Amino acid sequence: MNKKLYQKIEEVVKPYCKCDWCLLKEISACKYSDPRFFIQLKAIEHFKYEESERQGRDIGWEEAHMLWVEQGFAKEFADFYDEELTAEDIYDKILAYRKK
């Protein structure tokens, strides 16, 4: 990961992120991971938001991850993954595929 980007993430994470888990903490902890991991995390975050809205409650990250896999989103993510696409692009492709 770019050193300046890593430093910026650290500046944001340390003083402001007080929760047990957040996307920025995950990026900070896994700074040398494959970008595919982060793109899928962002797609799951989008799914988590929509599913929480649908259920009328915050489903939390653990439940979001379980549903992501159980409902087949993980497989579909793998099918549609392309390093040129954003998480939102891939998520939109998954939703469009599901509407067929």
Backbone as XML, in Angstrom:
<?xml version="1.0"?>
<chain id="A" units="angstrom">
  <residue number="1" name="MET">
    <atom name="N" x="0.859" y="-1.177" z="0.000"/>
    <atom name="CA" x="0.000" y="0.000" z="0.000"/>
    <atom name="C" x="0.901" y="1.234" z="0.000"/>
  </residue>
  <residue number="2" name="ASN">
    <atom name="N" x="0.483" y="2.252" z="-0.674"/>
    <atom name="CA" x="1.186" y="3.516" z="-0.724"/>
    <atom name="C" x="1.411" y="4.045" z="0.694"/>
  </residue>
  <residue number="3" name="LYS">
    <atom name="N" x="2.647" y="4.433" z="0.999"/>
    <atom name="CA" x="2.992" y="4.873" z="2.355"/>
    <atom name="C" x="2.163" y="6.083" z="2.800"/>
  </residue>
  <residue number="4" name="LYS">
    <atom name="N" x="1.951" y="7.048" z="1.914"/>
    <atom name="CA" x="1.152" y="8.227" z="2.270"/>
    <atom name="C" x="-0.295" y="7.846" z="2.563"/>
  </residue>
  <residue number="5" name="LEU">
    <atom name="N" x="-0.831" y="6.937" z="1.759"/>
    <atom name="CA" x="-2.197" y="6.478" z="1.980"/>
    <atom name="C" x="-2.294" y="5.762" z="3.323"/>
  </residue>
  <residue number="6" name="TYR">
    <atom name="N" x="-1.345" y="4.896" z="3.618"/>
    <atom name="CA" x="-1.331" y="4.184" z="4.894"/>
    <atom name="C" x="-1.280" y="5.174" z="6.065"/>
  </residue>
  <residue number="7" name="GLN">
    <atom name="N" x="-0.431" y="6.185" z="5.967"/>
    <atom name="CA" x="-0.335" y="7.186" z="7.034"/>
    <atom name="C" x="-1.652" y="7.934" z="7.202"/>
  </residue>
  <residue number="8" name="LYS">
    <atom name="N" x="-2.300" y="8.261" z="6.106"/>
    <atom name="CA" x="-3.575" y="8.979" z="6.167"/>
    <atom name="C" x="-4.639" y="8.106" z="6.838"/>
  </residue>
  <residue number="9" name="ILE">
    <atom name="N" x="-4.672" y="6.832" z="6.490"/>
    <atom name="CA" x="-5.622" y="5.920" z="7.118"/>
    <atom name="C" x="-5.359" y="5.850" z="8.618"/>
  </residue>
  <residue number="10" name="GLU">
    <atom name="N" x="-4.112" y="5.750" z="9.005"/>
    <atom name="CA" x="-3.756" y="5.701" z="10.423"/>
    <atom name="C" x="-4.201" y="6.981" z="11.139"/>
  </residue>
  <residue number="11" name="GLU">
    <atom name="N" x="-4.043" y="8.118" z="10.501"/>
    <atom name="CA" x="-4.469" y="9.389" z="11.095"/>
    <atom name="C" x="-5.978" y="9.405" z="11.354"/>
  </residue>
  <residue number="12" name="VAL">
    <atom name="N" x="-6.730" y="8.818" z="10.448"/>
    <atom name="CA" x="-8.185" y="8.798" z="10.579"/>
    <atom name="C" x="-8.631" y="7.730" z="11.570"/>
  </residue>
  <residue number="13" name="VAL">
    <atom name="N" x="-8.037" y="6.566" z="11.490"/>
    <atom name="CA" x="-8.477" y="5.434" z="12.308"/>
    <atom name="C" x="-8.233" y="5.676" z="13.789"/>
  </residue>
  <residue number="14" name="LYS">
    <atom name="N" x="-7.042" y="6.012" z="14.155"/>
    <atom name="CA" x="-6.679" y="6.097" z="15.574"/>
    <atom name="C" x="-7.559" y="7.044" z="16.383"/>
  </residue>
  <residue number="15" name="PRO">
    <atom name="N" x="-7.708" y="8.310" z="16.004"/>
    <atom name="CA" x="-8.482" y="9.207" z="16.882"/>
    <atom name="C" x="-10.003" y="9.125" z="16.727"/>
  </residue>
  <residue number="16" name="TYR">
    <atom name="N" x="-10.482" y="8.649" z="15.592"/>
    <atom name="CA" x="-11.915" y="8.764" z="15.340"/>
    <atom name="C" x="-12.686" y="7.449" z="15.378"/>
  </residue>
  <residue number="17" name="CYS">
    <atom name="N" x="-12.060" y="6.354" z="15.058"/>
    <atom name="CA" x="-12.772" y="5.083" z="14.985"/>
    <atom name="C" x="-12.674" y="4.369" z="16.328"/>
  </residue>
  <residue number="18" name="LYS">
    <atom name="N" x="-13.747" y="4.424" z="17.092"/>
    <atom name="CA" x="-13.768" y="3.848" z="18.437"/>
    <atom name="C" x="-14.479" y="2.497" z="18.484"/>
  </residue>
  <residue number="19" name="CYS">
    <atom name="N" x="-15.052" y="2.048" z="17.393"/>
    <atom name="CA" x="-15.791" y="0.786" z="17.393"/>
    <atom name="C" x="-14.813" y="-0.396" z="17.328"/>
  </residue>
  <residue number="20" name="ASP">
    <atom name="N" x="-15.350" y="-1.594" z="17.596"/>
    <atom name="CA" x="-14.507" y="-2.790" z="17.555"/>
    <atom name="C" x="-14.042" y="-3.119" z="16.143"/>
  </residue>
  <residue number="21" name="TRP">
    <atom name="N" x="-14.909" y="-2.903" z="15.158"/>
    <atom name="CA" x="-14.565" y="-3.231" z="13.781"/>
    <atom name="C" x="-15.036" y="-2.119" z="12.867"/>
  </residue>
  <residue number="22" name="CYS">
    <atom name="N" x="-14.195" y="-1.770" z="11.931"/>
    <atom name="CA" x="-14.601" y="-0.848" z="10.874"/>
    <atom name="C" x="-13.753" y="-1.117" z="9.648"/>
  </residue>
  <residue number="23" name="LEU">
    <atom name="N" x="-14.217" y="-0.674" z="8.525"/>
    <atom name="CA" x="-13.523" y="-0.917" z="7.272"/>
    <atom name="C" x="-12.116" y="-0.321" z="7.289"/>
  </residue>
  <residue number="24" name="LEU">
    <atom name="N" x="-11.968" y="0.862" z="7.839"/>
    <atom name="CA" x="-10.638" y="1.479" z="7.881"/>
    <atom name="C" x="-9.669" y="0.684" z="8.757"/>
  </residue>
  <residue number="25" name="LYS">
    <atom name="N" x="-10.161" y="0.170" z="9.882"/>
    <atom name="CA" x="-9.295" y="-0.670" z="10.728"/>
    <atom name="C" x="-8.878" y="-1.930" z="9.972"/>
  </residue>
  <residue number="26" name="GLU">
    <atom name="N" x="-9.804" y="-2.500" z="9.237"/>
    <atom name="CA" x="-9.500" y="-3.706" z="8.466"/>
    <atom name="C" x="-8.443" y="-3.411" z="7.404"/>
  </residue>
  <residue number="27" name="ILE">
    <atom name="N" x="-8.576" y="-2.291" z="6.727"/>
    <atom name="CA" x="-7.585" y="-1.895" z="5.723"/>
    <atom name="C" x="-6.238" y="-1.679" z="6.386"/>
  </residue>
  <residue number="28" name="SER">
    <atom name="N" x="-6.246" y="-1.009" z="7.511"/>
    <atom name="CA" x="-5.009" y="-0.740" z="8.227"/>
    <atom name="C" x="-4.327" y="-2.035" z="8.667"/>
  </residue>
  <residue number="29" name="ALA">
    <atom name="N" x="-5.098" y="-2.978" z="9.167"/>
    <atom name="CA" x="-4.540" y="-4.237" z="9.652"/>
    <atom name="C" x="-4.047" y="-5.125" z="8.517"/>
  </residue>
  <residue number="30" name="CYS">
    <atom name="N" x="-4.635" y="-4.985" z="7.344"/>
    <atom name="CA" x="-4.308" y="-5.861" z="6.215"/>
    <atom name="C" x="-3.708" y="-5.079" z="5.060"/>
  </residue>
  <residue number="31" name="LYS">
    <atom name="N" x="-2.845" y="-4.164" z="5.367"/>
    <atom name="CA" x="-2.365" y="-3.226" z="4.350"/>
    <atom name="C" x="-1.638" y="-3.890" z="3.176"/>
  </residue>
  <residue number="32" name="TYR">
    <atom name="N" x="-1.224" y="-5.126" z="3.339"/>
    <atom name="CA" x="-0.513" y="-5.785" z="2.254"/>
    <atom name="C" x="-1.366" y="-6.850" z="1.565"/>
  </residue>
  <residue number="33" name="SER">
    <atom name="N" x="-2.649" y="-6.852" z="1.829"/>
    <atom name="CA" x="-3.549" y="-7.850" z="1.258"/>
    <atom name="C" x="-3.895" y="-7.537" z="-0.193"/>
  </residue>
  <residue number="34" name="ASP">
    <atom name="N" x="-4.489" y="-8.523" z="-0.804"/>
    <atom name="CA" x="-4.969" y="-8.419" z="-2.173"/>
    <atom name="C" x="-6.101" y="-7.397" z="-2.252"/>
  </residue>
  <residue number="35" name="PRO">
    <atom name="N" x="-6.097" y="-6.508" z="-3.233"/>
    <atom name="CA" x="-7.170" y="-5.508" z="-3.359"/>
    <atom name="C" x="-8.559" y="-6.131" z="-3.503"/>
  </residue>
  <residue number="36" name="ARG">
    <atom name="N" x="-8.631" y="-7.349" z="-4.011"/>
    <atom name="CA" x="-9.924" y="-8.035" z="-4.155"/>
    <atom name="C" x="-10.621" y="-8.156" z="-2.805"/>
  </residue>
  <residue number="37" name="PHE">
    <atom name="N" x="-9.849" y="-8.402" z="-1.767"/>
    <atom name="CA" x="-10.386" y="-8.508" z="-0.404"/>
    <atom name="C" x="-11.112" y="-7.226" z="-0.017"/>
  </residue>
  <residue number="38" name="PHE">
    <atom name="N" x="-10.487" y="-6.091" z="-0.261"/>
    <atom name="CA" x="-11.067" y="-4.808" z="0.115"/>
    <atom name="C" x="-12.292" y="-4.472" z="-0.738"/>
  </residue>
  <residue number="39" name="ILE">
    <atom name="N" x="-12.243" y="-4.829" z="-2.011"/>
    <atom name="CA" x="-13.382" y="-4.575" z="-2.878"/>
    <atom name="C" x="-14.579" y="-5.390" z="-2.403"/>
  </residue>
  <residue number="40" name="GLN">
    <atom name="N" x="-14.344" y="-6.644" z="-2.023"/>
    <atom name="CA" x="-15.457" y="-7.458" z="-1.530"/>
    <atom name="C" x="-15.972" y="-6.922" z="-0.196"/>
  </residue>
  <residue number="41" name="LEU">
    <atom name="N" x="-15.087" y="-6.467" z="0.685"/>
    <atom name="CA" x="-15.536" y="-5.861" z="1.948"/>
    <atom name="C" x="-16.445" y="-4.669" z="1.689"/>
  </residue>
  <residue number="42" name="LYS">
    <atom name="N" x="-16.076" y="-3.853" z="0.730"/>
    <atom name="CA" x="-16.891" y="-2.688" z="0.400"/>
    <atom name="C" x="-18.243" y="-3.119" z="-0.165"/>
  </residue>
  <residue number="43" name="ALA">
    <atom name="N" x="-18.257" y="-4.166" z="-0.983"/>
    <atom name="CA" x="-19.523" y="-4.677" z="-1.518"/>
    <atom name="C" x="-20.393" y="-5.221" z="-0.384"/>
  </residue>
  <residue number="44" name="ILE">
    <atom name="N" x="-19.779" y="-5.915" z="0.567"/>
    <atom name="CA" x="-20.526" y="-6.430" z="1.721"/>
    <atom name="C" x="-21.079" y="-5.275" z="2.548"/>
  </residue>
  <residue number="45" name="GLU">
    <atom name="N" x="-20.302" y="-4.211" z="2.675"/>
    <atom name="CA" x="-20.777" y="-3.036" z="3.405"/>
    <atom name="C" x="-22.041" y="-2.482" z="2.742"/>
  </residue>
  <residue number="46" name="HIS">
    <atom name="N" x="-22.052" y="-2.426" z="1.430"/>
    <atom name="CA" x="-23.217" y="-1.957" z="0.686"/>
    <atom name="C" x="-24.400" y="-2.895" z="0.932"/>
  </residue>
  <residue number="47" name="PHE">
    <atom name="N" x="-24.147" y="-4.196" z="0.856"/>
    <atom name="CA" x="-25.172" y="-5.209" z="1.128"/>
    <atom name="C" x="-25.701" y="-5.073" z="2.553"/>
  </residue>
  <residue number="48" name="LYS">
    <atom name="N" x="-24.811" y="-4.879" z="3.504"/>
    <atom name="CA" x="-25.176" y="-4.733" z="4.921"/>
    <atom name="C" x="-26.132" y="-3.556" z="5.098"/>
  </residue>
  <residue number="49" name="TYR">
    <atom name="N" x="-25.820" y="-2.443" z="4.473"/>
    <atom name="CA" x="-26.673" y="-1.256" z="4.564"/>
    <atom name="C" x="-28.065" y="-1.551" z="4.006"/>
  </residue>
  <residue number="50" name="GLU">
    <atom name="N" x="-28.120" y="-2.135" z="2.820"/>
    <atom name="CA" x="-29.419" y="-2.402" z="2.185"/>
    <atom name="C" x="-30.224" y="-3.437" z="2.957"/>
  </residue>
  <residue number="51" name="GLU">
    <atom name="N" x="-29.562" y="-4.484" z="3.441"/>
    <atom name="CA" x="-30.263" y="-5.520" z="4.187"/>
    <atom name="C" x="-30.743" y="-4.977" z="5.533"/>
  </residue>
  <residue number="52" name="SER">
    <atom name="N" x="-29.953" y="-4.125" z="6.160"/>
    <atom name="CA" x="-30.375" y="-3.488" z="7.412"/>
    <atom name="C" x="-31.605" y="-2.624" z="7.187"/>
  </residue>
  <residue number="53" name="GLU">
    <atom name="N" x="-31.623" y="-1.881" z="6.095"/>
    <atom name="CA" x="-32.792" y="-1.064" z="5.750"/>
    <atom name="C" x="-34.017" y="-1.946" z="5.521"/>
  </residue>
  <residue number="54" name="ARG">
    <atom name="N" x="-33.812" y="-3.040" z="4.798"/>
    <atom name="CA" x="-34.924" y="-3.947" z="4.485"/>
    <atom name="C" x="-35.495" y="-4.567" z="5.758"/>
  </residue>
  <residue number="55" name="GLN">
    <atom name="N" x="-34.616" y="-4.934" z="6.707"/>
    <atom name="CA" x="-35.071" y="-5.572" z="7.940"/>
    <atom name="C" x="-35.467" y="-4.574" z="9.028"/>
  </residue>
  <residue number="56" name="GLY">
    <atom name="N" x="-35.160" y="-3.305" z="8.826"/>
    <atom name="CA" x="-35.518" y="-2.282" z="9.799"/>
    <atom name="C" x="-34.652" y="-2.305" z="11.059"/>
  </residue>
  <residue number="57" name="ARG">
    <atom name="N" x="-33.446" y="-2.854" z="10.933"/>
    <atom name="CA" x="-32.505" y="-2.901" z="12.053"/>
    <atom name="C" x="-31.093" y="-3.061" z="11.486"/>
  </residue>
  <residue number="58" name="ASP">
    <atom name="N" x="-30.110" y="-2.719" z="12.297"/>
    <atom name="CA" x="-28.720" y="-2.924" z="11.879"/>
    <atom name="C" x="-28.401" y="-4.398" z="12.048"/>
  </residue>
  <residue number="59" name="ILE">
    <atom name="N" x="-28.129" y="-5.088" z="10.960"/>
    <atom name="CA" x="-27.877" y="-6.524" z="11.037"/>
    <atom name="C" x="-26.467" y="-6.838" z="11.535"/>
  </residue>
  <residue number="60" name="GLY">
    <atom name="N" x="-25.587" y="-5.863" z="11.537"/>
    <atom name="CA" x="-24.225" y="-6.077" z="12.014"/>
    <atom name="C" x="-23.363" y="-6.776" z="10.973"/>
  </residue>
  <residue number="61" name="TRP">
    <atom name="N" x="-22.068" y="-6.674" z="11.193"/>
    <atom name="CA" x="-21.122" y="-7.226" z="10.221"/>
    <atom name="C" x="-21.128" y="-8.748" z="10.192"/>
  </residue>
  <residue number="62" name="GLU">
    <atom name="N" x="-21.230" y="-9.383" z="11.354"/>
    <atom name="CA" x="-21.200" y="-10.843" z="11.384"/>
    <atom name="C" x="-22.367" y="-11.434" z="10.594"/>
  </residue>
  <residue number="63" name="GLU">
    <atom name="N" x="-23.569" y="-10.936" z="10.847"/>
    <atom name="CA" x="-24.734" y="-11.427" z="10.120"/>
    <atom name="C" x="-24.648" y="-11.084" z="8.635"/>
  </residue>
  <residue number="64" name="ALA">
    <atom name="N" x="-24.153" y="-9.895" z="8.327"/>
    <atom name="CA" x="-24.004" y="-9.501" z="6.923"/>
    <atom name="C" x="-23.074" y="-10.466" z="6.187"/>
  </residue>
  <residue number="65" name="HIS">
    <atom name="N" x="-21.960" y="-10.822" z="6.827"/>
    <atom name="CA" x="-21.027" y="-11.761" z="6.197"/>
    <atom name="C" x="-21.677" y="-13.131" z="5.997"/>
  </residue>
  <residue number="66" name="MET">
    <atom name="N" x="-22.395" y="-13.605" z="7.012"/>
    <atom name="CA" x="-23.054" y="-14.912" z="6.897"/>
    <atom name="C" x="-24.093" y="-14.901" z="5.773"/>
  </residue>
  <residue number="67" name="LEU">
    <atom name="N" x="-24.912" y="-13.863" z="5.729"/>
    <atom name="CA" x="-25.928" y="-13.761" z="4.678"/>
    <atom name="C" x="-25.293" y="-13.630" z="3.298"/>
  </residue>
  <residue number="68" name="TRP">
    <atom name="N" x="-24.198" y="-12.903" z="3.223"/>
    <atom name="CA" x="-23.476" y="-12.707" z="1.959"/>
    <atom name="C" x="-23.105" y="-14.067" z="1.361"/>
  </residue>
  <residue number="69" name="VAL">
    <atom name="N" x="-22.628" y="-14.950" z="2.208"/>
    <atom name="CA" x="-22.237" y="-16.277" z="1.739"/>
    <atom name="C" x="-23.453" y="-17.166" z="1.526"/>
  </residue>
  <residue number="70" name="GLU">
    <atom name="N" x="-24.330" y="-17.233" z="2.524"/>
    <atom name="CA" x="-25.501" y="-18.118" z="2.462"/>
    <atom name="C" x="-26.410" y="-17.822" z="1.278"/>
  </residue>
  <residue number="71" name="GLN">
    <atom name="N" x="-26.566" y="-16.560" z="0.943"/>
    <atom name="CA" x="-27.468" y="-16.170" z="-0.146"/>
    <atom name="C" x="-26.799" y="-16.201" z="-1.525"/>
  </residue>
  <residue number="72" name="GLY">
    <atom name="N" x="-25.535" y="-16.604" z="-1.571"/>
    <atom name="CA" x="-24.844" y="-16.773" z="-2.843"/>
    <atom name="C" x="-24.140" y="-15.540" z="-3.376"/>
  </residue>
  <residue number="73" name="PHE">
    <atom name="N" x="-24.136" y="-14.458" z="-2.607"/>
    <atom name="CA" x="-23.475" y="-13.238" z="-3.077"/>
    <atom name="C" x="-21.962" y="-13.446" z="-3.238"/>
  </residue>
  <residue number="74" name="ALA">
    <atom name="N" x="-21.357" y="-14.247" z="-2.356"/>
    <atom name="CA" x="-19.901" y="-14.473" z="-2.428"/>
    <atom name="C" x="-19.536" y="-15.157" z="-3.745"/>
  </residue>
  <residue number="75" name="LYS">
    <atom name="N" x="-20.303" y="-16.156" z="-4.128"/>
    <atom name="CA" x="-20.038" y="-16.842" z="-5.392"/>
    <atom name="C" x="-20.240" y="-15.901" z="-6.565"/>
  </residue>
  <residue number="76" name="GLU">
    <atom name="N" x="-21.313" y="-15.140" z="-6.521"/>
    <atom name="CA" x="-21.581" y="-14.205" z="-7.608"/>
    <atom name="C" x="-20.509" y="-13.115" z="-7.670"/>
  </residue>
  <residue number="77" name="PHE">
    <atom name="N" x="-20.025" y="-12.685" z="-6.502"/>
    <atom name="CA" x="-18.931" y="-11.722" z="-6.486"/>
    <atom name="C" x="-17.734" y="-12.304" z="-7.238"/>
  </residue>
  <residue number="78" name="ALA">
    <atom name="N" x="-17.407" y="-13.566" z="-6.939"/>
    <atom name="CA" x="-16.283" y="-14.223" z="-7.615"/>
    <atom name="C" x="-16.516" y="-14.303" z="-9.119"/>
  </residue>
  <residue number="79" name="ASP">
    <atom name="N" x="-17.748" y="-14.574" z="-9.527"/>
    <atom name="CA" x="-18.073" y="-14.665" z="-10.949"/>
    <atom name="C" x="-17.916" y="-13.324" z="-11.665"/>
  </residue>
  <residue number="80" name="PHE">
    <atom name="N" x="-18.288" y="-12.240" z="-11.003"/>
    <atom name="CA" x="-18.278" y="-10.918" z="-11.637"/>
    <atom name="C" x="-17.018" y="-10.094" z="-11.348"/>
  </residue>
  <residue number="81" name="TYR">
    <atom name="N" x="-16.171" y="-10.586" z="-10.463"/>
    <atom name="CA" x="-14.995" y="-9.798" z="-10.077"/>
    <atom name="C" x="-14.111" y="-9.495" z="-11.283"/>
  </residue>
  <residue number="82" name="ASP">
    <atom name="N" x="-13.734" y="-8.244" z="-11.373"/>
    <atom name="CA" x="-12.782" y="-7.759" z="-12.372"/>
    <atom name="C" x="-12.051" y="-6.606" z="-11.710"/>
  </residue>
  <residue number="83" name="GLU">
    <atom name="N" x="-10.742" y="-6.630" z="-11.734"/>
    <atom name="CA" x="-9.976" y="-5.606" z="-11.016"/>
    <atom name="C" x="-10.196" y="-4.199" z="-11.550"/>
  </residue>
  <residue number="84" name="GLU">
    <atom name="N" x="-10.785" y="-4.090" z="-12.717"/>
    <atom name="CA" x="-11.084" y="-2.770" z="-13.288"/>
    <atom name="C" x="-12.393" y="-2.191" z="-12.755"/>
  </residue>
  <residue number="85" name="LEU">
    <atom name="N" x="-13.206" y="-3.014" z="-12.094"/>
    <atom name="CA" x="-14.507" y="-2.566" z="-11.600"/>
    <atom name="C" x="-14.431" y="-2.147" z="-10.141"/>
  </residue>
  <residue number="86" name="THR">
    <atom name="N" x="-15.301" y="-1.224" z="-9.764"/>
    <atom name="CA" x="-15.409" y="-0.837" z="-8.360"/>
    <atom name="C" x="-16.329" y="-1.819" z="-7.641"/>
  </residue>
  <residue number="87" name="ALA">
    <atom name="N" x="-16.339" y="-1.743" z="-6.329"/>
    <atom name="CA" x="-17.231" y="-2.589" z="-5.535"/>
    <atom name="C" x="-18.684" y="-2.331" z="-5.913"/>
  </residue>
  <residue number="88" name="GLU">
    <atom name="N" x="-19.017" y="-1.075" z="-6.133"/>
    <atom name="CA" x="-20.385" y="-0.725" z="-6.492"/>
    <atom name="C" x="-20.758" y="-1.290" z="-7.866"/>
  </residue>
  <residue number="89" name="ASP">
    <atom name="N" x="-19.807" y="-1.253" z="-8.802"/>
    <atom name="CA" x="-20.058" y="-1.823" z="-10.132"/>
    <atom name="C" x="-20.357" y="-3.324" z="-10.021"/>
  </residue>
  <residue number="90" name="ILE">
    <atom name="N" x="-19.550" y="-4.014" z="-9.247"/>
    <atom name="CA" x="-19.733" y="-5.464" z="-9.089"/>
    <atom name="C" x="-21.056" y="-5.747" z="-8.382"/>
  </residue>
  <residue number="91" name="TYR">
    <atom name="N" x="-21.344" y="-4.996" z="-7.326"/>
    <atom name="CA" x="-22.592" y="-5.189" z="-6.591"/>
    <atom name="C" x="-23.789" y="-4.947" z="-7.506"/>
  </residue>
  <residue number="92" name="ASP">
    <atom name="N" x="-23.724" y="-3.914" z="-8.323"/>
    <atom name="CA" x="-24.802" y="-3.630" z="-9.277"/>
    <atom name="C" x="-24.973" y="-4.777" z="-10.279"/>
  </residue>
  <residue number="93" name="LYS">
    <atom name="N" x="-23.871" y="-5.360" z="-10.734"/>
    <atom name="CA" x="-23.939" y="-6.497" z="-11.655"/>
    <atom name="C" x="-24.611" y="-7.693" z="-10.988"/>
  </residue>
  <residue number="94" name="ILE">
    <atom name="N" x="-24.281" y="-7.923" z="-9.720"/>
    <atom name="CA" x="-24.896" y="-9.021" z="-8.973"/>
    <atom name="C" x="-26.408" y="-8.802" z="-8.881"/>
  </residue>
  <residue number="95" name="LEU">
    <atom name="N" x="-26.817" y="-7.590" z="-8.499"/>
    <atom name="CA" x="-28.241" y="-7.307" z="-8.375"/>
    <atom name="C" x="-28.960" y="-7.436" z="-9.713"/>
  </residue>
  <residue number="96" name="ALA">
    <atom name="N" x="-28.349" y="-6.961" z="-10.781"/>
    <atom name="CA" x="-28.955" y="-7.075" z="-12.110"/>
    <atom name="C" x="-29.090" y="-8.546" z="-12.506"/>
  </residue>
  <residue number="97" name="TYR">
    <atom name="N" x="-28.082" y="-9.332" z="-12.206"/>
    <atom name="CA" x="-28.115" y="-10.767" z="-12.498"/>
    <atom name="C" x="-29.250" y="-11.450" z="-11.730"/>
  </residue>
  <residue number="98" name="ARG">
    <atom name="N" x="-29.444" y="-11.060" z="-10.495"/>
    <atom name="CA" x="-30.484" y="-11.648" z="-9.655"/>
    <atom name="C" x="-31.891" y="-11.271" z="-10.124"/>
  </residue>
  <residue number="99" name="LYS">
    <atom name="N" x="-32.036" y="-10.164" z="-10.813"/>
    <atom name="CA" x="-33.352" y="-9.713" z="-11.272"/>
    <atom name="C" x="-33.804" y="-10.450" z="-12.538"/>
  </residue>
  <residue number="100" name="LYS">
    <atom name="N" x="-32.887" y="-11.164" z="-13.180"/>
    <atom name="CA" x="-33.235" y="-11.884" z="-14.416"/>
    <atom name="C" x="-34.168" y="-13.020" z="-14.149"/>
  </residue>
</chain>
